[in-house]
Amino acid sequence: MAGKVAFITGAARGLGREIALALAADGHRLYLVDILADRLEATAAELRAAGHEVAAKVVDVSDRQQCFDAVAACVEQFGELAVLINCAAVMRMEPFGEVTEEAWNRILGVNLSGPFFLCQAALPHIIAASGNIVNVASSNGLMGTPYTGPYSATKAALINLTKTLAMEFVEHPIRVNAVCPGPMATEIASGMQPNPGIKHEKVIRYSGQRGLGSAADVAKVVAFLASDAAAGVHGAIWTADLGTSAG
């Protein structure tokens, strides 16, 4: 896939940034999107300084038109789109009864509507390029996890969307896969505010018996699935959670 164009959401920080670094190291040209303008430009500038070809655009992926406009801008600039990495996500931990309509809609919009819209916009170009999609789901989508109702629901839906797209487009020379990280030492976790309604004894077993995972390690799994080395992997859900969801 060297030299192919990869479109990465949530690229300003955390796992999205690590994925951008990993795919750049593999020789991809990158189109990076995020809602955090300053952090996004910092990531893009870092990669350009290292000699990589990078474009960046501020996008709210929960907005369908912004998703379609960003894909069109990517193709206009680079002439193709071969790899789509849906990584942008919002997470909150709070008791189920405290989830507001605003919080539900925001998490649903970023975590599920965004990947859905971007897949709609990107698939014609990915088919033309015989490329692939990697959706970043979560171990939360594979098991019941207290206090993350909206987040876990969107990640479970993203897992099924991945399988559905893999089957619907099975006759085309493309691949659609998902990666399920577990808890990681990223800002999405460290930025969550403590909630007095959370009983920590209920969530400790989901924290990972091997501790927090590394975003850089998960990014390597995503980069592999985005590469020709994973040519035989289609419709797969790969866990990269240090065994959190194994039992």
N, C-alpha and C positions, 0 to 999 in steps of 0.2 A: 504493500500500500504506500510505499515511499513516494512522496510528492503529491499524493491525493489530498483533497480538501476535506477537513474535518470541522464540523459545526458543533461547538461545545457550549452547553448552557451552564449557568452557575459557575462560570470560570473565574470570577473575581477572587475567590478565596477557597480555602479548605480543599475538599476532594476535587472539585471542579478545576481548581488551579493545578493540583497535582496531575490530573488527567491531561491538562494542556501541556504541562512540562514533559510528560511521558510520550505523548503523541508527537510533540515537536522533536524529541530526541529520536523518534522513529522516522523523521523526515517529512511528516505531514505539513501541509500549509493549513493554517488555522483561522477559523472565524469564531471569535469568542463573544458571548453575550452574557449579560448579567444586568441586574437593576442597580447595582452599586457602581456608579460611574467612576469615582476616583480609584477604587480598588481594581476595577476592571482595566482601566488605563495603565495602572501600575504593573499588572500582570502582563499586559500586551507589550509595554515598554521593556520589561525585563527580557521577554522572549526576543523582541526585535534586536536588543543589544547583543544577544547571543547569536545573532545572524539568522533567525528564523523569519519566515514570511507570515505575518499576522495582521488580521484586521479585527476590529472590535466595535460593538454596537450596544448601546444601552437598550434593553428590551425587558418589558414585563411579560413573561411568558403566559400569564393567565389571560392575556388579551389576544384573541384569535388574529385580528388584523395585524398586530405587531409581529406575531409569529410568521405570518405569510410574508409580510414586508421584509423581515430580516432574512428569510430564506431567499427571497428574490434578490435582495442586495448582495448576499453572499455569491449567488450564481452570477450576477452581473459583474462582480469584481473579479472572481476567480475562474469563471467559465464552467464550473461544475460544482457538485456537492456529492461526495462519495460516502462520507461517514457522518452519522448523527449520533451525538452522545447527549442524552437527556439526563442531566445531573442536578439541575436547580431544584431546591426543595425547601420547604418550611416545616419546622417541627416545634411542637409545644407539648409540655407535660403538665396535665391538670386533671382533676377529677371530671368524670364524664358529665356530671350535671352542671359543671361550670363552663362548659364549652359554649361560647356565644355563636350566634349566627354569623357574625362578621369573621370570627376565627375559623369556623367551619368552611365558609366560602373561600377565604384566602388560601387555606391549606389545600382544599380541593382544586382551586384554580391553578396554583403553582405546581403541585405535585402530580396532578392527573390531567387536568385540561391542557396544561402546557405541553406535555409530551404528546397528547392526542393531536393537538393542533399542528405541532411541528412535524409529526409523522405524516399527517395529511399533506402538509406543504412540501415536505422533502422527498416523499416516496417516488414521485415521478423522476426526480433527478438521481436518486439512489439507484433506481432500476436502470436508468440509462448508463450509470457508471459501474453497474454490477457491484455495488457497495454494500454497506451494512448499517444497522442501527444497534446501539447498545443502550438500554435503559438502565439507569441506576435505581434499583428498588431498595429493599432493606430486609434484614432478617425479621423485622417487625411485621412484614407482610406474609411471613411463613408461620407465625405462631401468635397466640394471644399475648399481648403485652399490656399490663395495666397502665392507665393514665395517658395513653397515646391513641385514643380512639380515632380521631380524624386522620392522623398521620399513618397509622397502621392500615386503616381502610384504604387510603389512597395507594399505599405501596402494594397491598394485596391486589388491588385492581390493576395496577401497572404490571404486575407479574402476569395476570391473565390477559391483559392487552398485548403483551409481548408474545404469548403463545398464540393468541388469536391472529395477530398479524403474520406470524410465521406460517400459519396454515392457510390464511387467505391469499398470501402471495407466494405459495410454495412453488408455483410453476416458473417463477422469475429467478434469475441468478443472483439473488440477494440473500443476506442473512439477518435475522432479528433475534437478539439475545438480551438477557438481563443479568446484572450482577447484584447480589444482595449482601452489602456490608453489614456488619454489626456495629456496636458502639465504637466510635472513633474519637480520637483526641483532636477535634476540630472546633471551630467557633460556633457551629450550630448547636453543639452540646454545651460548651462552656458558657454560652450566652444565655442559656435558659435560667429563668429566675426560680428560686425555691418556692414551693407552694406548700403551705401548712396542711393542706388536705391530703397530701401524698404520704402513704405509709411505705416507708423505705424497705421494710421487710418483704413487701410484695414485688419490688422491682430489682432487688439486689441480684437475684438469680439471672436476670437478663443483662446484667452489666458485663458478663463475660468472665469465665473462670481464669482466663489468661490475661485479663486486663483489657484496656482499650486498644483497639486496633490502630494500625498506621494507615493514614490516607495515602501515603506514597505506595504502600504495598497493595492496596486495593486498586490504585491507578494502574499498576502493572498488569493486573488481571483484566481491567478494561482495555488497556492497550493491546494485550494479547488477543482478546476477542475481536478487536477492531482490525486486526492484521490478517494477512493471508495465511499465517501459520495456523489460524483457527478455521480454515476453509471447510472443515467437516462439522462445525458446530452451528446448529440452526434450531431455534425454538427452545434453547436451553436456559435454565435458571441456575446460575452458578453462585453458591454461597462463598463469601470471603469474610467470615465473621468469627474466625478463631474458634469455631465449634459451638458458638452460642446457641444455634438453632438445632444442633444435633440431638439434643435430648434433655 
